[in-house]
Amino acid sequence: LQIVLFLLVGVVFVDCWLVSSQPRRQPRTTARSMGLLKEITDFIGFGGPKFEEPAVMGDESIMAPKAHGSSATPVQENLRWNCDAKTADNICSFNRHYAEHRGYWTKTTFFDEAKKEWEETGEVNFFDSVTGKQLFVAPRGRTFQEFIKETLSHGWPSFRDEEVIWDNVRVLNNGESVSVDGTHLGHDLPDSSGNRYCINLVSVAGRPVATANDSESGDEKGTC
């Protein structure tokens, strides 16, 4: 690796020397050297992380400051599975790197309620804790038991490509997984089976927009 890097520096140095001796060809030669530099760094794995399709990439502008941290509003007050709203708000809107405690989901009503939903519909839906938009649906391409087994093994809900609603989810260059509205969700941590989205339960414990609005219009509001 050291030899490759040495040769790489040498190529760029020689190209720059040629540019200085032939001013009229500078733009063309510089472009060629930079193109070669990118090609080599990508080849040896120094070109930055890459996440295979169907992952949809996003940029930092998604997480730009808004009225409430990286989000426009706080999280819903009536989150599913008895998730704590304060914890959810901190992780969703004022955080880019940290997560809920490993195994947090086992201390909620998630398993029992998710199992019931799966038994009734064949799938479990996960919604943005801020906006109520659907972000994930599982299991797809595997059994419910396999989904729970992987979630238990890693400590956080773990989704695969076919379980992501790509209209509403993006992956940033560093692997951070976010909603299109600026909610921090977790990270893409690929393994031998492909992309694996390690997601905070508190980030996907929202209620569908219509359900959330209906609840708020009643006499009592749900609380965590």
C-alpha positions as CSV (number, residue, x, y, z in Angstrom):
1,L,0.0,0.0,0.0
2,Q,2.9,2.4,0.8
3,I,4.4,1.6,-2.6
4,V,1.1,2.4,-4.3
5,L,0.7,5.7,-2.5
6,F,4.4,6.6,-3.3
7,L,3.7,5.9,-7.0
8,L,0.5,7.9,-6.9
9,V,2.3,10.9,-5.4
10,G,5.0,10.5,-8.1
11,V,2.4,10.5,-10.9
12,V,0.8,13.7,-9.6
13,F,4.2,15.4,-9.1
14,V,5.4,14.6,-12.6
15,D,2.1,15.8,-14.1
16,C,2.3,19.0,-12.2
17,W,5.9,19.6,-13.4
18,L,4.8,19.1,-17.0
19,V,2.0,21.6,-16.5
20,S,4.5,24.2,-15.2
21,S,6.7,23.7,-18.2
22,Q,3.8,23.9,-20.7
23,P,1.5,26.6,-19.5
24,R,-0.9,26.4,-22.5
25,R,-1.8,22.8,-21.7
26,Q,-2.4,23.3,-18.0
27,P,-6.2,22.9,-17.9
28,R,-6.1,19.8,-19.9
29,T,-3.2,18.2,-18.1
30,T,-4.5,19.1,-14.6
31,A,-7.9,17.6,-15.4
32,R,-6.1,14.4,-16.6
33,S,-4.0,14.1,-13.4
34,M,-7.0,14.7,-11.2
35,G,-9.0,12.1,-13.1
36,L,-6.2,9.6,-12.7
37,L,-5.9,10.4,-9.0
38,K,-9.6,9.8,-8.4
39,E,-9.5,6.6,-10.5
40,I,-6.6,5.2,-8.4
41,T,-8.0,6.2,-5.0
42,D,-11.4,4.7,-5.9
43,F,-9.6,1.5,-7.0
44,I,-7.7,1.1,-3.7
45,G,-10.6,2.0,-1.6
46,F,-9.6,5.6,-0.6
47,G,-12.4,7.3,-2.6
48,G,-14.9,7.4,0.4
49,P,-17.6,4.9,1.4
50,K,-19.9,3.6,-1.3
51,F,-23.4,2.1,-0.7
52,E,-24.8,-0.2,-3.3
53,E,-28.1,0.3,-5.0
54,P,-30.9,0.5,-4.3
55,A,-29.7,2.8,-1.5
56,V,-30.7,6.3,-2.5
57,M,-28.0,8.8,-1.6
58,G,-28.6,12.3,-0.2
59,D,-26.5,15.3,0.8
60,E,-25.8,17.3,3.9
61,S,-28.5,19.9,2.9
62,I,-31.1,17.5,4.2
63,M,-29.8,17.9,7.7
64,A,-29.5,21.7,7.6
65,P,-30.7,23.6,10.7
66,K,-34.5,24.2,10.7
67,A,-37.0,25.5,13.2
68,H,-36.4,22.5,15.6
69,G,-32.9,21.3,15.2
70,S,-32.6,19.3,11.9
71,S,-36.4,19.0,11.9
72,A,-39.2,21.5,11.3
73,T,-41.2,20.4,14.3
74,P,-40.8,18.2,17.5
75,V,-41.6,14.5,17.5
76,Q,-45.2,13.4,17.9
77,E,-46.5,13.3,21.5
78,N,-48.2,10.0,21.1
79,L,-45.4,7.8,19.8
80,R,-46.0,4.1,19.4
81,W,-44.7,1.2,21.6
82,N,-44.4,3.5,24.7
83,C,-41.3,5.1,23.2
84,D,-40.1,8.1,25.2
85,A,-40.8,11.4,23.4
86,K,-37.9,13.3,25.0
87,T,-35.4,10.6,24.0
88,A,-36.9,10.5,20.5
89,D,-36.7,14.3,20.1
90,N,-33.1,14.4,21.1
91,I,-32.1,11.6,18.8
92,C,-34.3,12.6,15.8
93,S,-33.6,16.3,15.7
94,F,-30.5,17.2,17.8
95,N,-28.1,14.4,17.0
96,R,-26.1,13.0,14.1
97,H,-24.0,10.3,15.7
98,Y,-25.5,8.8,18.9
99,A,-28.2,6.2,19.4
100,E,-30.6,5.0,21.9
101,H,-29.2,2.3,24.3
102,R,-28.5,-1.1,22.8
103,G,-31.6,-3.2,23.3
104,Y,-33.8,-0.2,24.0
105,W,-36.6,-1.9,21.9
106,T,-36.8,-4.8,24.4
107,K,-37.9,-2.4,27.1
108,T,-40.9,-1.2,25.1
109,T,-44.1,-2.8,23.9
110,F,-42.6,-3.1,20.4
111,F,-42.3,-6.9,20.2
112,D,-45.8,-7.8,21.4
113,E,-47.5,-5.1,19.3
114,A,-45.3,-5.7,16.2
115,K,-46.0,-9.5,16.4
116,K,-49.7,-8.8,16.6
117,E,-49.5,-6.4,13.6
118,W,-47.5,-9.0,11.6
119,E,-50.0,-11.8,12.5
120,E,-52.9,-9.6,11.2
121,T,-51.4,-8.0,8.1
122,G,-48.2,-10.0,7.3
123,E,-46.0,-6.9,7.8
124,V,-45.0,-4.2,10.4
125,N,-45.0,-0.6,9.3
126,F,-42.6,2.0,10.7
127,F,-43.3,5.8,10.5
128,D,-41.2,8.9,11.0
129,S,-41.5,10.0,14.6
130,V,-41.6,13.6,13.5
131,T,-43.7,13.7,10.3
132,G,-45.6,10.4,10.4
133,K,-44.4,9.5,6.9
134,Q,-43.8,5.8,6.3
135,L,-40.0,4.9,6.3
136,F,-39.8,1.1,6.6
137,V,-41.9,-2.0,6.3
138,A,-40.8,-5.4,7.5
139,P,-40.4,-8.3,7.0
140,R,-39.9,-8.4,3.3
141,G,-37.8,-11.0,1.6
142,R,-37.5,-12.9,4.9
143,T,-39.6,-14.1,7.8
144,F,-40.7,-12.1,10.9
145,Q,-38.6,-14.4,13.0
146,E,-35.5,-13.6,10.9
147,F,-36.2,-9.9,11.2
148,I,-36.5,-10.2,15.0
149,K,-33.5,-12.4,15.3
150,E,-31.3,-9.9,13.4
151,T,-32.7,-7.0,15.5
152,L,-32.0,-8.9,18.7
153,S,-28.4,-9.8,17.5
154,H,-27.4,-6.2,16.7
155,G,-29.4,-4.5,19.4
156,W,-31.4,-2.1,17.1
157,P,-34.1,-2.7,14.5
158,S,-32.2,-3.8,11.4
159,F,-33.7,-3.4,7.9
160,R,-32.7,-4.5,4.5
161,D,-32.9,-2.7,1.1
162,E,-36.4,-4.1,0.2
163,E,-37.8,-3.0,3.5
164,V,-36.9,0.7,3.0
165,I,-39.4,3.2,1.6
166,W,-37.0,5.1,-0.6
167,D,-39.3,7.9,-1.4
168,N,-38.8,9.1,2.2
169,V,-35.3,7.8,3.2
170,R,-31.8,8.8,2.2
171,V,-28.3,7.6,3.0
172,L,-25.5,10.3,3.4
173,N,-21.9,9.7,2.3
174,N,-20.8,8.7,5.8
175,G,-23.6,6.1,6.0
176,E,-26.0,8.1,8.2
177,S,-29.5,7.2,7.4
178,V,-32.0,10.1,7.5
179,S,-35.5,10.9,6.4
180,V,-36.0,13.4,3.6
181,D,-37.3,15.8,6.2
182,G,-34.2,15.8,8.3
183,T,-35.0,13.1,10.9
184,H,-31.9,11.2,12.1
185,L,-32.7,7.5,11.8
186,G,-29.4,5.6,12.3
187,H,-26.7,4.3,10.0
188,D,-26.2,2.0,7.0
189,L,-23.7,-0.7,8.2
190,P,-23.3,-3.1,5.3
191,D,-22.4,-6.7,6.0
192,S,-21.9,-9.9,3.9
193,S,-25.6,-9.8,3.0
194,G,-25.6,-6.2,1.8
195,N,-26.8,-3.0,3.2
196,R,-28.1,-3.2,6.7
197,Y,-29.9,-0.2,8.1
198,C,-29.4,-0.1,11.9
199,I,-32.2,2.2,13.0
200,N,-33.3,3.8,16.4
201,L,-36.7,2.6,17.3
202,V,-37.5,6.0,18.7
203,S,-36.9,7.5,15.3
204,V,-39.5,5.3,13.6
205,A,-42.2,5.1,16.3
206,G,-44.4,7.7,14.7
207,R,-48.0,7.2,13.8
208,P,-49.3,7.7,10.3
209,V,-50.2,11.3,9.6
210,A,-54.0,10.8,9.5
211,T,-53.9,8.7,12.7
212,A,-51.8,11.2,14.5
213,N,-54.1,14.1,13.5
214,D,-57.2,12.1,14.5
215,S,-55.7,11.4,17.9
216,E,-54.9,15.0,18.5
217,S,-58.4,16.1,17.6
218,G,-60.0,14.0,20.3
219,D,-60.7,14.8,24.0
220,E,-57.4,13.2,25.1
221,K,-54.0,12.9,23.6
222,G,-51.9,9.8,23.9
223,T,-48.7,10.1,25.8
224,C,-45.5,8.0,26.2
